[in-house]
Amino acid sequence: MSHSYSDGRTLNDSPNATFDQILETRLSRRGLLKGAAALAVAGSLPLAGCATAGLRREGNLGFKGISVSTADAVRVPEGYSANVLYAWGDPVGHPSASPAFKQDAGNSADEQALQAGMHHDGIHYFALPYGSENSANGLLVMNHEYSDDGLLHADGFANWNADKVRKAQNAHGCSVVEVREKGGKWEVVRPSPFARRVTARTPMRIAGPAAGSADMKTAADPAGMTVLGTFNNCAHGYTPWGTYLTCEENWNSYFTNSGTLTADHRRNGVSPKGRGYRWEEFDERFDAGKHPNESNRHGWVVEFDPYDPQSQPVKRTALGRFSHEGAWTAAANDGRLVVYMGDDRAFEYIYKFVSRDAWNRTDRNANRNILDHGTLYVAKFSDDASGEWIPLIHGRGALTKEAGFADQADVLIRTRAAGDAVGATKMDRPEWIAVHPATNEVYCTLTNNSGRGGKDRPGTDRANPRVNNVFGQIIRWRESGNDPAALNFQWDLFAIAGDPQHPDAGRRGNIKGDAYGSPDGLWFDDGGLLWIQTDVSASTISKNHYERLGNNQMLAADIRSGETRRFLTGPNGCEVTGVVMTPDARTMFINIQHPGEAPKGRNDPQNPKAHSSWPDGAAGGRPRSATVVIRKNDGGVIGT
């Protein structure tokens, strides 16, 4: 998402073939690499048709697309309304207290722990009660990716101290808020017995093959079974038994190293100075030089139960350790659970986990440990439009003791190195993944990779077809037999993003309908509409000719016709991220992250509204990430 560094820093420098190189080989064999003509063939590979049989309701592009925008506002099509529901600093409605947000950033660390965190991201709606399809009352669960200390504290990093670190840590994690429709409007229920904040200080259990291993043990936790907190939670997932999966993405940014960098530190982007969060100054565990194993305890998928506010979150190590962009589930033909995951870094990999056991549809408690047992796979895309899932199992192929992998825990802690060893295909920043509700086709956003073709970096390709790929693309695949647990698949490109008026023909893309760049968020509704959200960083707009695409946006695509229409544009400097609907599809929730983001990533505490005053306007003290409710004015199904 917003801090994934598309300039290629901390690159995967293994020699594995890149996706671009493979696509170039496949298309060049057919003589199709003729400049812009290569764009026209993308998406034309034979996949099974996108039949709508089995959809709960058939969606279509029934709205009029809106224009691009540079307005400091959320805009939606005619006939729709958008209203802010839950912004950074709003109380979660905890039974014990509901501290109000202070526009001058005067809230304490303890108050922040009972309020919405910063930078809303992946979001899901869980109907109340559990097992129902109630579209008027439910739980919204969302991630809070990172903190902007220029907004969080009245004086930013000045007078840095332990309380500021604690407040920043409490601004991370997740929110659980109860919401309900009342009198035609949505509201947060306060107080609510379900209201909860999970933060970078919340105790969590470590489970799965890496639990208790030598590399998970620290001085504070000699058993290697308990860790404090989750942070840099980006996209998400959820299970069919009603739990939330929060995903630790750029966790490495929080660590510094005053000692010697290990090979694993380098492979995962832990650097001597970190990314400037300064937690290590008052929380020593974030100095990897002093506590080299602490970083091993982050970079996982974390599961917790929103219906039980007393439940302890669990880090599921069987799903691997990397920059998790999300964890999207699908049911295998035999009832096992499949989890698709992207590693959001330039030249990294796409993974899936297949559980050992089928999940229990009648006994929710029987599924508590499903995600601790199974096989993690990494994707290899071949030049004939086929692909395979390579198992990451200790003792097989290159994953042996002789090759430097001690055991299965070591394979999972060093997942990226394992992917390198087995020859996985490098990708252009794999982010969100979506599974079509009827066909099981899988779509993945490859947001961008400006490092493509740079000095000492993997070479350019003519089929993707760009040097310095700043606009990104969406790849899709169909598993053999339409079974998510299959070990082989066929793939093609659904879309190549770009600006149709770009002076460089290779950056114009092949979008049919409304154009976009840097696709990021991705989600299928039950009618089969594909919702696409964009994340163009504030620092890359002018130099890459993004101006014509305006502020970040959300679009809907009819995958049968390939047409895309712009549905929403966000305020200045924001990222549009996270989308879900109520079961009746008449209410949509989306998140607006980091409105007013400064080009260098952190805002000036002396001028917090320099780039945006959304959502509170001129009367507000600073821009705030927020959840927005979208409804059709006539009460109809969203998008139709």
Secondary structure, DSSP 8 states (H G I E B T S, - for coil): -TTS-TT--S-------BHHHHHHHHHHHTT---TTHHHHHTT-S-------TT-SS-----S-------SSS-B--TTEEEEEEEETT-B---SS------TTS---HHHHTTB--SSEEEEEEEESSTT---SSEEEEEEEE----HHHHSTTTTTT--HHHHHHHHHTSEEEEEEEEEETTEEEE-SS-TT-EEE-TTSEEEEESTTTT-GGG--SS-TTS-EEE---SEEEEEE-TTS-EEEEE-SGGGG-B-SS---HHHHHTT--SSTTS--GGGT-GGGBTTT-TTGGGG-S-EEEE-TT-TT---EEEGGG--S-B---EEEE-TTSEEEEEEEB-SEEE-EEEEEEEEE--SS-GGGGTTGGGSEEEEEEEE-TTSEEEEEE--TTSTT-STTTT--SHHHHHHTHHHHHHHHT--BEE-EEEEEE-TTT--EEEEE--BTTTT-TTS----SSS--SSB-S-EEEEEEEGGG-TT-SEEEEEEEEE-B-TT-SSGGGS---EES-BSSEEEEEE-TT-EEEEEE---GGGTGGGT-GGG-S-EEEEEETTTTEEEEEEE--TT-EEEEEEE-TTSSEEEEEEE-TT--TTSS--TTSTTSS--TTTGGGSSS---EEEEEEETTS--TT-
